Amino acid sequence: MEDNLDTALRQKHIKALILDMDGVVTQTARLHAQAWKRMFDAYLQQRGKRENKTYYPLTIATDYRKYIDGIPRYDGVRNFLASRTIVLPEGEPTDEPGKETIAGLGNLKNIYFKELLTTIGAEAYPDTIAWLTQQRAKGMRTAIISASKNSKTILASAGVKGLFDAVVDGIVAVELGLKGKPAPDIFMEAARQLDVQPDEAAVFEDALAGVEAGRAGNFALIVGVDRTNDGNALKQHGADLVIRNFPTDKETMTNPSGTKLQKREASELPSILPHINKLLDSKTPAVFLDYDGCLTPIVKQPEMAVLSPEMREVLEHLSRVCTVAIVSGRDRRNVAQLVNLENLFYAGSHGFDISGPDGMHIEPGGAAEALPALDEADVILKEKLKDVEGSIVERKRYAIAVHFRNVADEQVAIVDQAVEDVLILFPQLKKGLGKKIYELKPNLNWHKGKAVLWLMDTLHLNRSDILPIYIGDDITDEDAFASLQGTGTGILVGAHDDKTAASYSLKDVDEVRIFLQKLTDVVNSRRDA
Ligand SMILES: O=P(O)(O)OC[C@H]1O[C@H](O[C@H]2O[C@H](CO)[C@@H](O)[C@H](O)[C@H]2O)[C@H](O)[C@@H](O)[C@@H]1O
């Protein structure tokens, strides 16, 4: 569907792109949702006590989306309160935060939001930024619109201010007397500032009110950006086209060392087996290994993935001749127990939790602050999924895997929704994908690739006589392949759903064992020579 976007832009002769900020360019929707929930839940509770009445708390999946998302702040307060049959005086924009007026409650929400912005910060969607950068390089003009009065701070916090020729936000709207969405005013002003007519511009929106606003303004193309599985609703409200991500040319993305990242189809990779001698040359390997799907076959239940005695023996021999680390999505203690070899390094929870021989233990990703969010998310997910047969919520120290391998196809949507609902509640967490699992991880720039580079550095392996080799089978291993591209070797086991940054392949777990055995033999034979 994403490929259609470039075609649609061409067909409609689009000269300018007007993008909504929250949910399309920056990931602040979750911060907003959390701030709204904090403000309204406390207010409703306090009011309920006073009136001896029960007011239901705000639900993010329904109330926030329906009454608040994408519209000016005070309108959001008024809309939501109306859904609970509460009418308050409008008040003044200068009302004290928390005063029982529309403005007072809106001002309190804004304080909570700014607190979250300072503590957690805004992040830009990498796919949007990569695509926008490409479009601007082709001469496309770009504007960003938002109902927020904090847009400048948010754009600066996400580091994307320079990507837009015009910014039309809540402050500009007040100055010019522009009506909020679903009125088209804010988009029309953006088009005016870009010096284009609506029939020359495309609008990108994730909110239903925003899609309606684009339609009301007769823009040439309305693109719904579906980050929350709401594609049908976006279409019903007027989107011409719905995309889940912006189409980026993955081959042109760069790896952490700044060199061009090469990605290929798994089927194009040569087997590493005939190339071991050439690969090693005169170097000593440092071997980083994923666990599930690499050292053990993928099985139905996580606890059934037991290491074979043969694989353990091979690993033990290898660890006598070079550094060996297991880099896994599993909990570190769990994977260390499964492998059960003392002289290996273990990076668990996708690299956030690392241990090694002689009592070494360190958590280099800085994820400790996400622990309360993980604890709460774990409880909520277990409650939400308790009746979904076959689902497993597997808590690791710094991640939660939500397994749906054994869930009936028609129930997988319930799992999807539960994960999305929880993500909205916890901006400290982000979603990752794996084989038939969703992973909730700390929302930090840390992953298996960073853990590998950290180990290389800490263990003084960044030397010309060392060849780092990473072997893995899953999407999460791509970060490690990318981190080593140019300096080491990535080996993909089997295939996953995307292109790969690995350079070689191995068919399955048996071939991994054969490769590790041969590697050990080559190093040993050199020593004997
Ligand atoms: O990074 P890894 O060591 O590969 O860990 C990734 C996840 O592996 C486990 O789940 C996967 O393997 C299970 C057992 O074969 C399988 O049932 C599941 O469908 C796979 O996704 C593990 O349970 C997760 O915690 C890891 O994150």
The ligand as an SDF file (V2000), in Angstrom:
LIG
                    3D

 27 28  0  0  0  0  0  0  0  0999 V2000
   16.5570  -13.0600   20.4510 O   0  0  0  0  0  0  0  0  0  0  0  0
   16.1790  -14.4740   20.6340 P   0  0  0  0  0  0  0  0  0  0  0  0
   17.1110  -15.2400   21.4970 O   0  0  0  0  0  0  0  0  0  0  0  0
   15.9050  -15.1660   19.3270 O   0  0  0  0  0  0  0  0  0  0  0  0
   14.7740  -14.3950   21.3910 O   0  0  0  0  0  0  0  0  0  0  0  0
   13.6470  -13.9190   20.6920 C   0  0  0  0  0  0  0  0  0  0  0  0
   12.4030  -14.4160   21.4070 C   0  0  0  0  0  0  0  0  0  0  0  0
   12.5220  -15.8220   21.4670 O   0  0  0  0  0  0  0  0  0  0  0  0
   11.4980  -16.5300   22.1490 C   0  0  0  0  0  0  0  0  0  0  0  0
   10.3410  -16.5090   21.3390 O   0  0  0  0  0  0  0  0  0  0  0  0
   10.5610  -17.1780   20.0930 C   0  0  0  0  0  0  0  0  0  0  0  0
   10.8730  -18.5400   20.3330 O   0  0  0  0  0  0  0  0  0  0  0  0
    9.8130  -19.3210   20.9510 C   0  0  0  0  0  0  0  0  0  0  0  0
   10.3480  -20.7060   21.2180 C   0  0  0  0  0  0  0  0  0  0  0  0
   10.8590  -21.2840   20.0540 O   0  0  0  0  0  0  0  0  0  0  0  0
    8.5910  -19.3090   20.0250 C   0  0  0  0  0  0  0  0  0  0  0  0
    7.5260  -20.0290   20.6130 O   0  0  0  0  0  0  0  0  0  0  0  0
    8.1740  -17.8590   19.7430 C   0  0  0  0  0  0  0  0  0  0  0  0
    7.1110  -17.8350   18.8030 O   0  0  0  0  0  0  0  0  0  0  0  0
    9.3650  -17.0760   19.1820 C   0  0  0  0  0  0  0  0  0  0  0  0
    9.0280  -15.7120   18.9880 O   0  0  0  0  0  0  0  0  0  0  0  0
   11.2830  -15.9630   23.5230 C   0  0  0  0  0  0  0  0  0  0  0  0
   10.1840  -16.5790   24.1250 O   0  0  0  0  0  0  0  0  0  0  0  0
   11.1380  -14.4430   23.5310 C   0  0  0  0  0  0  0  0  0  0  0  0
   11.1470  -13.9580   24.8560 O   0  0  0  0  0  0  0  0  0  0  0  0
   12.3350  -13.8390   22.8090 C   0  0  0  0  0  0  0  0  0  0  0  0
   12.2250  -12.4430   22.7780 O   0  0  0  0  0  0  0  0  0  0  0  0
  1  2  2  0
  2  3  1  0
  2  4  1  0
  2  5  1  0
  5  6  1  0
  6  7  1  0
  7  8  1  0
  7 26  1  0
  8  9  1  0
  9 10  1  0
  9 22  1  0
 10 11  1  0
 11 12  1  0
 11 20  1  0
 12 13  1  0
 13 14  1  0
 13 16  1  0
 14 15  1  0
 16 17  1  0
 16 18  1  0
 18 19  1  0
 18 20  1  0
 20 21  1  0
 22 23  1  0
 22 24  1  0
 24 25  1  0
 24 26  1  0
 26 27  1  0
M  END
$$$$
